[in-house]
């Protein structure tokens, strides 16, 4: 089973469309047999926020870290496409 840690670094809010997209993508991955762990990291300094999130990822047993910014939209099969490479 593939274990994915989905992380969304953000300031203080997440775009509605992104939140809906994240929920749909999580359900899609679970239906494909993936274990999805969800991480959120807030902060005002992008580099510090990403470093904290990366540290948290390294504390998990997940194999892959999937960054999704708080204003991104993406196709449901994005992880499939990434893992195929």
Beta strands, then each sheet from edge to edge (+ up, - down):
strand 1: 3-10
strand 2: 35-42
strand 3: 64-67
sheet 1: 2+ 1+ 3+
end
